[in-house]
């Protein structure tokens, strides 16, 4: 009889608990609606009520399911200490994200962001909802979910550059808008399907075909299949640098990595030191220097319905400061060589302004910056048997090739053999390719996606740079690729591979 009573008590308690929980949930929502609670939050007012509900859920202790973005089909952000999920308001203020609420939404072009704090933050106990001081942030990262893209071009270009006849348009004038538009653009919105490692398998290039979906190779790192990767939101800066010159330090120094807006890009040092600095930055998070294929994955996502869908604005700041965007009057529709001072607001604006958003891969503050201009960026890629000026020996290169931290290009690569590309690296697929006829010689070769520079690697110059520097003009952009003609202008970016 006692057991029966216990069972009755248990069942009664369970029913009562369900009633109380349901009543509490109803009460929370009813309270919000009746009292019109308003919080200053996120991107639009439609989130104010939801955030108030989330806050009351937390205070009441009622369990709420972790937020997932159904559009990602399981490729949601993977978090591991010391990464902290955050939401960034349009003005740049950073808040500790609530994992139970909608802190990212790729259909709305709001990409997931996370940060790493400095070693000794002013607050050692930040919690959900807290405003995180900018001075406490060491690095920002943005999540690139695993995806397939529909192949439109296999990039099998092996002939020399074709000529673009532009003299009639240019006519030695400084009014270049018509000229640049006439330079040609086959740019298209790239079709993308997200999915986790179970729903999207690895694929080899032999399985790729025009019109078919192909798994982007950036989501395989050695023997690791990734649901996505965290990519540095800005070019890597040098910690405590207070001038362009003080950010030019040629040494391996993972302790000096800082990935933030409005800092001086760390540039003008050897590829090897960039690579090893990135590799040793956060080994527990599998940190490494951004590869060429990984750059391609970001560029393609930026040009899908989930990103800005066009060329990002150039960072035209001659002082190599991160997170800036040229204004309409000084954008990439200019000759290479034109510059702007970062103090002149008529020519350039910071990342947290309406103009600044146009330099982001999303067209808002949640995306990745500095993919056009700033310092042009070395990527972790090399011709197999030619270390060139990398600073690596062939033996060292082989080690990191085998570990898959370097994209490997054939010894037979040359400036015009675009079929040497790795499918997905945003090089050969952006053809056809041209060079300018009867134009100033430094205009150089370009692809047919916004006329961005297109110079493939060869044995004499076996390393890639992407994006081009602040004075790249029309040749700069997220689809630009070149050899490091001016390595003193080159910086780098860090990625994290967590599975």
LINNORJO-V705158 format. One line per field, one symbol per residue. ss: DSSP state (@ for helix, = for strand, . for the rest). phi: phi as a letter, one per 20 degrees, with the letter a starting at -180 (. if undefined). burial: I if it has 16 or more other ideal C-beta (glycine too) atoms within 10 Angstrom, else O. A space follows every 50 residues. Layout:
BEGIN
ss = ???
phi = ???
burial = ???
END
This chain:
BEGIN
ss = .@@@@@@@@@@@@@@@@@@@@@@@@@@@@@@@@@@.........@@@@@@ @@@@@@@@@@.........@@@...........=====.....===.... ....=@@@.=..=====.............==.@@@=========.==== ...........====.@@@@......@@@@@@.........===...... ....@@@.....===.@@@==..==..=====....==......@@@... ...@@@===....==.....@@@@@@@@@...@@@.===.=@@@@@@@@@ @@............=.=...=..===.@@@.........=.......=== ...@@@@...............=..========..........@@@@@@@ @@....===........@@@.......@@@..=====...@@@.===... ..==...=..=.====......@@@.....===...@@@==..===...
phi = .ffffffffffffffffffffffffffgffffffdlfccfbldbffefff fffgffgffenffcfffcegfelnefgddbgefcfcddfgeofdcffefe cfebaffemdefcbcdfffcffcecfcgnffefgfeeebdccedfgbdce fdbemeeceffeedecffeflldeedgffffffobegbfefccerefeec ffceffeebgndecffffeccmededfrbedgfcgfddgmfdagffedce bfaffefbcbfmceffbmbfggfffffffefbffdlfafgefffggffff ffddfecfmbffffedefeleendcffffcefecfgoecbefeeffdbcf fecgfggfeefdmbfeeddmecnmefdfdfbafgdcflefneefffgggf ffemecfddffefbfdeffffegoemdgfeffcccedlcgfffmfbeddm mfgccffbgfcedeccnmegdflffeqfdfbaeffcffeecbcdccddd
burial = OOOOOOOOOOOOOOOOOOOOOOOOIOOIOOOIOOOOOOOOIIIOOOIIIO IIIIIIIIOOOOOOOOIOIOOIIIIIIIOOOOIIIIIIOIOIIIIIIIOO IIIIIIOIIIIIIIIIIOOOOOOOOIOOIOOIOOOIIIIIIIIIIIIIIO IOIIIOIOOOIOOIOIOOIIOOOOOIOOIIOOIIIOIOOIOIOIIIIOOI OOIOOOOOOOOOIIIIIIIIIOOOIIIIIIIIIIIIIIIOIOOIOOIIIO OIIOOIIIIIIIIIIIIIIIIIIIIIIIIOIIOOIIIIIIIIIIIIIIII IIIIOIIIIIIIIIIIIOIIIIIIIIIOOIIIIIIIOIIIOIOOOOIIII IIIOIIIIIIIIIIIIIIIIIIIIIIIIIIIIIIOIIIOIIIOOOOIOOI OOOIIIIOIOOOIOIIIIOIIIIIIIIIIIIOIIIIOOIOOOIIIIIIII IIIIIIIIOOIIIIIIIIIIIIIIIIIIIIIIIIOOIOIIIIIIIIIIO
END
